[in-house]
Structure formats: C-alpha cells, structure tokens
Amino acid sequence: SEEAAVIGVVDEPRRYSDLRSFLDDYFDRHVEQALAEEAPTRRPEILVFTVTVLATKHLRDDVTSNRPAVSGPIYFGTKDAIEYALGVAKFSGAKVPALMHVNGNYDRDEGGEIVRDEHGREQFQRTPLYLDEDYLLGPEAGHANWTGQSGLATKTSHALFLISSVFQTMERKGTSVAALMFNVKGPDLLWLDKPAQPTAELDGIYAAGGWKGLSERDGTAYRSLELEPHPFANLRLFAPFKLNQAPEAHNGVIDLGNFRQYTDLNTLRNAPGETECVHPILWSLETALWYPHRVFDRNDLDDKFWGFLYHLRERKVKSMHELTKLFAEIDGFFEAHPESSEWDGHHKATIRKAKNRLQGVSNKLGGLMAEGTVKYGGLPQATDAFGNHELRVVDISNCNSTAQELIVTSVIGAAWRMAEKGELNVDKLVVFVDELNKYAPAGGEGGLRDTLVDIAARGRHLNVVLFGAQQFRSKVDSEILGNCGTSLYGRVGDEEITNSAYRSLTETAKAELLGLQKGRLLVRHAHFRAPLFGSFPHPPTIPGMVGQRIFNQERRTHPADGLFRVLQRLMTTKAPPKSEVLTAAAGADSDAIDALCRKLERLYTNQPNGRGNPWQIAKRELDIVRQLRGQG
C-alpha cells in the first residue's frame, strides 16, 4: 500500500482491551478509584471501526486501487471529500439534489466563525447528496424505489421533494419533464399547488389553520441544496364520479364540456375557487371492455365468455344503452325462434351469463362508468399528453379496489403507449406508484404488473421512469427492484428486515433502520460504493390534511382565485397581478368564472402558440358576463 486519503462510511464499532472478563473490568476500575494519585499508566484500550470504503485518493494520480492506506489520523470528511468519494465529478448528467448529509465538522462563515442555529447551538457541516440525472431518469440507468413502514418512513414526502428537485434541475438544464402520481390516501396529494411556506397573502389563513410553514432548519437545507421551496404550479387533478352521481345521458350521449358539479366527483377537493385544476374521469362501456381481467371475476372468463366479449368489441358496442338495445334484439330473436339455442354463434346460456355479469358492471365500478357514450368536449383527460412541469394526480383514494386497479392500469398503460410512439410531449416522464406490492407483487401476473415490469426494463430508453414505493420490499416483483438504479430505505419493521431483500445491508445499517427517525433515509445509488444515510427538508407543499382544512372551505377562497392561477400557469411571468384579475372578475358569478377557466384551458393548454392573449380573452368574456347580468 502507499500513502493515501481514504473516504469511507464508518460501520461496525468495536472496543478491545487486555481484560479477560467483565469482572476484571469491575475490579480494575475500583482499584483506579482507590488510588490516591493518578495511575502511572492509562488503561490500554483500542477502539476499532470497520469502514466501508467509498473512494481512495492516492498521492499518485495513476493509482486507482482501493487497498487499505497506511496508518494515519482520522477526520470527519469535508464537503469536497464527500463529493469526491461519491463520484460527483464523474456524473455524466446533471446533479439532482436528493438528501443532506451532516458530518461532525462545524460549519463556518466567511470570517471563520462557527455558524449557530436558531437555538444558539453550533451548526455542523451539511453536504448535499446528489444523484446523477442519467442514472435516475435515464438513459444509463433509471428508476427509484422507496421502502418503509407506512406513516413512519416518509416515503411519499421524499418522493415529492425529489420530484420537485428533478423539476428544478431539469428547468436549469432546459429539459422538459412531467410527473404522474396516484392519490391513494385521503387528501394527501390534493393540494400540491399550495406552498409549505406561506406568502404574505396566506399568512393569516395558514396561522388560523394551525400551520407554521417551514422551519429555519428546512430553509437552511433548501439553501444548501440550492433549491427553492416552490409548490407545483402546473397541477392537474383527475377523479371519477361518486356512485350514481354521473351526469345523465341525452340521446345516449353524456357531454362533459360544460361540467361544473365538482361535489359530484369522488374527490375531497371541491370548494369553489379551488377546482380550476380538477377534471372528471368517466368511462363508457367501450373502455371497460378493454380490461376484462379487472372488470370480471377470473372464474367467469372462460373461452365462451371471452368470445362474446370480443363479439361486443367487434360490433363496436360503446355504451350500456347500446348494450341494452342489443340484448333486447337477442331476446326478440329467441322469442321468434324458440327452437334455436344459439344467436350469431353464441349459446343461449353464454349470452344469459354475459347479460347477468354486464348489467352489474356500472355498480361494480362505482361511478367510473356511465350509461351512455362519453364526450369530453375539449376537457383535459387523464390519458392526454403531458405539459412541461405538469404534475398530474389521479385521485383514487375513495374508489373501490376494482375501480382503483382499472384507473391505474388504464392511465399508466396510456402513458406507456404514448412513450412507445414518442408522443409524451415532454423529454422525461416520472410515474410514481405507491403500494407497489399491490400492483406488481412478487410472483404475480397480470396486465399492470407486466406494464410496470416493461417500464422498469425499457422505460429509461423511452424517457419514462418508475418511482415506486411500498411497505414491504420483499413483496415486490424482483425484476422491478433489480432494474432500479436508486433505492431508498426508511424505517423498516423487524419482521421485514430479516428478508433476503436486505441482505446487502450491514447489520449496523439494519439496526439503524429499525428506529430511523422521520426525515432520514438510507440511499443506494448507481455511483455509490456503499449506502449512505441522509436527511431531507419538508416537501415544498402544504400537507394534504392541512390543505384540506385551510383551502376546502368556501369562505377561504374567492371564485376568481382559480382564474388567476390558470392565467399564471398559461402566461407565467406575463400574467396580470392578482388584484387586477379580482377587479376584472367583480360581479361575475362562480359558474361563469369556472366556465371561463375551462375555455382558457381548452384554448391554450399544451398550445403555447394559441391565438390571442389569454388575459385579453378573459377580460372580454368577463365584460360580456357583466353586461348580461346588467340586462337581467
């Protein structure tokens, strides 16, 4: 070996002495205490740490081995040393801030004085832990996975923080990016367009709602990571209808172009002035027939039933209204030909079974499927192409399990097909799936599992990456985990951590994971020779429950607030001041303002070169509304 600086992670600590037993130690210490003077020699003890080497910096530039260095002093790693050890200089892509590592060196200001926190305590050095964009978002490697106990591992919180970090990093690079998420728990992901740190305008209602904003520690972390705690301005929320609340069909057609009954949607975000980003999901029978494995019981799907379903698809039966007419036609045929046991090659018993199963589909899907054919009338759909920095959230938290699986399968499948055709409309798409062990279980099979495995295997080459989270890593398909370039571990239960999925972690790391605090994670990345612990600040958005308490009350909002946010999203820095929007909207009712928001969305979303100026169109429409009200 030669002289070198070794940067590593301290792992297993051990202490050695010449004492043979605990009893020897007891008597030895009591003898020391009984001596009138200090003993001539100190107790011989050796403290030994096993270190997992991250990198070795040799004196000679042509030496790159990781052999042990000669004996020498030990120091806490500096920021430069840690970044060298993690190979940051060798990143082929942009540096994506993911976590913050705190070491034992004091942080000092430009004058060399130790920096203190808000409590007057010395502040330790903080080093950002970066992920290589090319190994997180592709094409070299891709995907990320979080595991840990629900509510204790802060998996979703860190996923939101990392997506925000990706958005900001890609913006600096000039790369377009979007994200797709599914809300599975209450209002968790419904208020991602609301900042965690209140503006002057929001100070009062945040305080009344019991939310203090980001702590000074969080603010310091964001500054150290060179990130801004900005919410997701381009949020789009999609939700199906509540059971039996879908609009009625007229002449067999449901037109959603003028939809405004947000309380009919199966989502908790429905207050006036807060629904400009909320859009419905509604299927006709035609869509449901493409997912028979999800709609019908597996035991019902024999060859004869399959044949009849294919027959319906070939006849292009699009709605329950058309299906009812078809069954009436079939019944008429059998009445006219009582001796016949078949219709168009299908046995009478098979048709009777199909009729029984299909008539219960609407109730089984709980508000997802309509009786008639659905026309969106220009409304955004959950399966549309994406806009830059769009965060698309599909709310399935209040749906039954069948509807949940259908929605997740169809939306992810549509995104994957767009990626294969090169029609995503963005350079990178992040798909976040919580409860991954439910949708891609180990040893499982099915359409969604196959799609997720396909994304994990080929997605990085098609600009789609999978961010997955689950409570039990051992219960997730091994092909998905094997293709993840980044893995993050939160607090893990003792029953789970004994599984082979954690065999690569040291016993010390496992013991730490058993009691890991919120806000801390263990990260493994393609560039790291060993996993590292790090912390992260609160996400840049208000917690879902707090947002629900503050914003989903009618008295908290003005109907024109939604119009202002639409103009901000469409015009960015050229948007008019909020005071000007509120003045222009004075006298217009909430329905008229909401209809205007929809019109602007249809005209300009994903069409930055659309004709006219959104604000000029809005003012003209508001003038017309006021004139009509004056005439009335």
N, C-alpha and C positions, 0 to 999 in steps of 0.2 A: 504494500500500500504506500501511498505518498500523502503529503500534507494536502488537506482539502477542507472545505466547509461543507458539512452535511446538514441538509434541511430535512427534518422528518417530523412525524407525529408521535409524541410520547404516548406509550400504550401501557404495558404491564409494569407496575412498580413493585420492587422487591427490596427488602432490607436484610442485610446479613451481619452477624456478629460472631464472636468466638464462644458465646454462651450456648450450652447444650440444651437447656430447658427453660421453661418459664420460671421455675423455682430458682434457678441460678440467677436469672434476671432480678427476681424479687430480693434475694439476699444481697446481690451486688449493689443495688440502688440504696438499700438501707445502710450498708456499710459506708457508702459515699456520704449519706446524710449525717452519719455519726462522726465523721472525721472533723476535727476542729479546723483544719486548714484544707485548702483545695488539694485534691489528689495530684500527685506528680504527673500523672498521665491521664488522658481522657479515654473514655470507653471506646474501644475500636469498633466502629460500625461502618458499614458500606451501604449506601443507598443506590440501587441499580434500577434503571428504567430501560425497558425494551422499546426501541424506537423503530417505527416503520418508515423507512427512508423514502422521501418524495423525490429528492434530487441531490446530487453531489457536485459541488463547484470546485474543480481541481485548479491548481496553480497553472498547470499546462493546459492550453486550450485544446490540444489534440487528444486529451484523455477524457473519456465519457463514461467510464465504469462506475458502478455503484458499490464498489468494495468499501469495507469499513475504513474510516480515516484513522490516523494515529491519535493517541490520547491528546486531549486539549480541553480548554474551558468550554462551558455550555452557556448559551444565551437564548433569550426569547427571540424568535425570528422577527426581523423588521418587515415592513411592508414590501420593500424591494426583494428581500429574500423569499418571502412567501410567494410573490408573483413569479419569481424565477422558478421556484420549486413546482408551481402549478403549470408551468409552460405557457404563461400568458403571451410571452414574446413570440411564441411559435404558433399562435392561433392563426388559422387561415381565414376566419371570418371575424365579424365584429364581436367585441366583448359585451356580453349580456350580463349585467349585474344580477346575482341570484341570492346571495347571502352575505352576511357580515361576520368576519372572524375577529374576535377580540383576544389579544395576547397580553403578556404581562408587562410590556414596556409602557411607561407613562407617555401620554400624548403631550406634545409641547407646542407652544405657539412660535411665531417667527422670532420672538425675543429669547427663546429658550426656556420660558417659564412653563411649568406644568399646568395644563388646562384642567379646570374643575367643572363638575356638573352643577345642576341647579341646587343640589344639597351641600355643595362645598367639598365634595369628595374628589380625589384625584381621578382623572379620566384616563383609561387605558387606550392604547393604540387600536384602531379599527382598520382592518384590511378587507376590501371587497373581495368576495369570491366570485370570479367571473366564469361564465360558461361560453364556450366557443359557438358562435351562431351556426357555423357549418356542421357542428356535431349535435346541435339542439334542434335546428329547423331544417337540416339537410344542406347539401346533398351527401356529405361524407358519412354522417350517421344522423340519428334523429330520435324524436320522441322522448317523453319524460313520464315517470311514474312515481306516485306518492303512496305510501302505505302507513297505516297507523290507526289507533283507536278513534272511533267517532267522537267528536267534541273535544278531544284532548290533543290530537296530533296537528290541528290547524292546517289540514291538507288543502281545503278549498281556499282558505285565506292566503296561503303561499302561492297557490295557483293563480289567484287574481293578481297578486303582487308581481309574479313572474310574467304574466301576460301583459301587464302594464309596462314592465321593464322591456319586454320584447317590442311593444308598440313604439316606445320612445327611442329605443336603439335603432329600430328599422327606419323610423322617421328621419333620424340624423343621417342615415345611410342613403335615404331616398328610395327605399324598398317598400312597396305596399303590402299590408298584412291585415288579416281579419281573424276573428275567433268565433267559434260556435260552442255554446255551453247549454246544459240542460239543468233547469232548476228542479231539484227533487225534494227539497225540504222547505216548506212554508215560504216566507218572503226572502230567503237567503240571497237570491241573485236578482231581485226585482228592482233594486234601487241603485244600480251600479253607475248611474249618471249623476249621483249626488255625492259631493265631496266629503271626505272624512274630516277635513279641516274647514270649518265654516267660513264663508266670506262675511264681510261686514253686514250684508243684507240678511244673512242666515243666522247671525249670532243669537238673536233673540229667540227664534223658534228652536234652535238647537239646545240652548240652555233650558228652555221650557220642557223640552223632550228628554232632558237628562243626559245629553251627550256633550262632552267637553272638547271633543276634537282630538287631534294628535298630540301626544306628549312631546316634551322637549327632546327626549331621547329618540322618539320617532323622527322628529325633524332633523336631528343631527345625523341619523342614519341615512335619511334621504339625501342630505347634502353630501355625505361621504360617498354615497353610491352614485352621485351626480344624476339623480332622478328628481322629477317633480311629482308631488302627490296629487296629480290631477285625476279626476274621475273619467269614466268612459263617455265622452260627449256623444258619440255615434252609437247609442244603444238602441236595439230593436228587440221588442218583446213579443213573442207569439204564444197564444194559448187557445185550446179548444173551448167549445161552449160547455156550460153546465148541462146536466141531463135534462132533456125536454125543453131546453131554452134556445135551441137553434131557430133562426127565422123560418117562417112558413114559406112554402113554395107557391109560386103563382104560375099556373100553366106548366107545372113540373120543373120550374127553374127557381133557384134561390140566388138573388142578386145581392152581393155584399158591397157593391160600390158605394152605397150610402149608409153603411153600417155605423151606428153610434151608440148602441146599447151595451156599454162596457161592463155593466153589472151582470150581464148575461154570460160573460166569459168566465171560465173556470180559473181565474187568477185573482190574487189579492190586491193587485194594483188597478184600481178602478175609479179613483177620485177625479172629479172634474179639474181640468188644468194639468193633470199628470198622465194623460192617456194618449198623448200625441205619438208616442213610440210603441203603443200597444196595438197588435193586429190579430185577427182571428185565424184559427185553423179549422177548416171544415171540409170533410171528405164527402164524396158521393160513393155509391156502391162500386163504381168502376175502379176507384183507387183501392178499396178494401179487398177486392178480388185478386189483387196482385200479391197479397200477403196471406194466403190461406192457412199457412202453418201457424200464424199468430192469431187469426180470427177464429178458427175452428179447432175443436179438440182433435188431437193427433189420432185418436182411435176412430174418428169419423172419416178420416181421409183415406178411404180405400180407393182402389182403381176406378170403381164405378162413380163414386162421388167426384173424384178428380176429373173424370171425363165430362160430367155435367157442368162443373165449374169452367172448364175450358170451352165448353159449348156456349156458356153465357158470355165469355170474353170474345169469342169469335162473332157472336151476334151483336156485340157492342152494346150490351145492356148496361146503361150508365147510371141508373138510379133505381131506388126502391119503387118509384112509381112505374117505371118501365117493367120492372120485375113482376110487380103485381099484375100488370096487364098480360104479361107472358104466361103467368100461372093461370090466369082466367082463360086464356086461349087454350092452354093444355087441358084444363078441366072440361072446357067445351068439346075438345076433341074426344076425350074419353066418354063423355056423355053421348056423343054422336056415334061412337064406335065402341060399345060396351064389350065386344068380343076381343078387342085389342089390348095387349098387355104392355105395349111399348109406344113411345112417341119419339119420332126422329132418332131412333136407335137407342133410346134410354128407357130402361124398365120403369114401370109404374111405381114400384117400391123405392127405387133410387130417387125418382122425382119427388115422391112424398117425403122422403128423408131430407132432401135438399130444401124443400119448401119449409119444413119444420125448422131446420137449422138457420136458414137465411132470414126468416121472419124475426128471429131473436137477435140479429146482429146489431140493430140500432141500440137496443138497451145494453147489450154486452159492451159496446164501445163507448157508452156513457157520454154523449154529447159531441163525439168526434165525427159521427156520420149523420148526414142529412137524408131526408126522404127523397129530395129532388136532385137535379143536376146543379152543381155549384159554379157560379161565375163570380170571379173576384173583382171584376170591373176596374182593373188597374191598381188594386190594393197590393202592397208587398206581400209575398208569400214566403213561408219558411224554407222553401226549396229554391228560391231565387239565387242568382249570382250575388256575390258579396261586394260591398264598397270598402274603400280603404279605411282602416281603423274602425270598421264596424264590429261591434260586439253583439252577436245575435244570441239571445237567450230564449229557449223554448221552455215554457213553464208546464211541467207535467206533475207538479207536486200534489195536486188534488185529483188526479186521474186514477182510475183503477189500473191494476197491473197489466191487463191486456192492452188498454189504450196507451199506457206508457211505453210498452215494448214496441207497439206499432209505430208510434210517433218517432221514437229514437231510431228505429230501423229505417223508416222512410226518409227522414231528414238526413241522416248520415249517408244512406245509400245514394240519395240525390247529389250530395256534395261530392261523393267519391266518383260518381259518373261524370259530373262536371269536370273534375280534376283529370280524369282519363281523356276527356275531349279537349282539355285546355280552355275551359270556359268559366273558370272560377272568378275571373275579373280582378284578381289580386295575385301578387307574387308568392305569398305564403298564406296558408290557412292553418290555424290551430284548432283542433277539435278536442274539447275537454269532456270526458265521460267519467262521471262519478259512479260508484258502486260497480266497478268493472268486473268484479267477481260474479255479478248477476248477469251481465250481458256477454261476457266471454269467460265462462267458468272453465277450470282445468278439466279436461276430458269431455267438455261439452261439444255440441254441434248445433248448427242452425244458421240462418241467413245472416244475422247481425254478427255473430261470432266470426263467421267466415269473412265478412267485410272488414271487421276490426283487425283480424289477422293479416288480411291483404294490405290494409293501410300500414300496419307495422312493418310488413315485409317490403312494400314498394312505395309507400307514401312519400318518403324523403326525396325520391326521384320525380314525383309528381307534385311536389310543393304542398303536400298535406302531412301534418304531423299530429300524432295522437298524444294528448296529455291525459293520462288515466289515473284514477285514484280508487283506493279500496281499503277496507279494514284489514283484510287478510290476503297478504301477498301470495301465500301458499295455495290459495284457492283460484288463482288467475291462470289462464292459459299460458303455458311456458313459452310458446312461440312469440307472444306479445312481449313478455318480460325479457326474453332473450334479445329482442331487437331494440330495446330501449337504451339509448346512449347515455341517459341520465336517470338516476334513481335517487329518491329522497325518502328518508325514514323519519317518522315522528314517533310519538310514544307508542310502544308495542306491548301487548299483553304477554304474560309469561307462558300461556298455553301456545300462543302463536310463534314466539321467538325460538322455540325448540325445533321448528320445522327446518327441513333442508334448504328452504329458500333463503335462509340467513346464514348458511354455513361459511360464507366468505368473510363474515364479520368476526372480529376478535371477541373474546369473552368480555374484555373490558368495554368494548363498544356495545355489546348486547346488554351488559349490566346498566350502562348509561341510558340506553333506550327504554328500559323498564320504568324509569322515573323521569323521563325527559320533560322539561317544562314547556309550556306553550310558547310559541315564538322561536323555538330552536328545532333544527332539523339536522340530520346526518345526510350528506350528499356524496354520491359517487358520480363521476363524470368520465367521459372517454379519455380526457387528458390527465386525470389524476391517478397517480400510482396507488393511492390509498384514500379511503373515505375520510371526510372532514366534517366536524361539527361547525355549525354557524347559526346565526340568528337573523331575523328579518323584522322590519317595522310593520306596523299595522297597514293593511292594504289602503290604497288611496281613496276608497269609497266607504260610505257610511254602512255600518252593519245592517243587515236586512230587517231585523226586528225593530231597530231604532228608526230606520227609514219608514217602515210601515206605521209606526206610532206618530211620527212627525208629519209625513207628507200625505198619507192616505186619509186625510180629513179635509172635508170641503172648505172649512173656514181657513185652512192654511194656505190655500192657493188662489190665484186669480186665473180666470179662463184664458187670458192672453199669455200666461206664462209658457204654455205649451207652444204657442205660435212663435214666441221669442226663441225658444230652444230649437225649433225647426229652422228658423232663419239663421241662427248661429251655426247649425250643422251644415246648411246649404251654402252659406256665404262666408263662413269662418270670420276672418278679421274685417271683412267688409260689411258685416251685419250691423244694423242700426242699433243705437242704445236701447236698453230695455224701457226706459222712460218714454221714448218716442213710440215704441210699439204699444205700450199701455195707453198712451194718449190716443193713438190712431184707432185702437180697438174699443174705446169708450162708447157705450151704447149698443154694442153688438152682443147678442146672447151667446151662450156657450156652444149651442148646436151649430150656429153659423161659423164661429171661430174654428170649431173642430172640423167642419166641412172644408174650410179654407186650408187647414193644415194638411188634410188628405189630398187636396188638389195640388198643393205645392210639392208634396211627396211624390205624387204621380208624375208631375212635370219635370222634376229636377233630380230625383234620387238616381245615382249612378249615371246621370247625364249632365255633367258639369257644363257642357256647351249648349244646354237647352235655351230655347228662345226666350228673350226678355229677362228682366231683373226680378227675382222673387219678391223683393220688398215693394217694388212698384206695382206688381200684380196684386200683392196683399193689400196695399193701400186702396187700389181701385176697387177690389172686391168689398172691402170694409165700407167704402163710401156708398156702394150700391146697397149694402145691408142697411145702413143708417137711413138712406132715402126711402127704402121700402117700409121700414119701421115708422118713419115720419108720415108716410101716406096712410099706413094702417091706423 
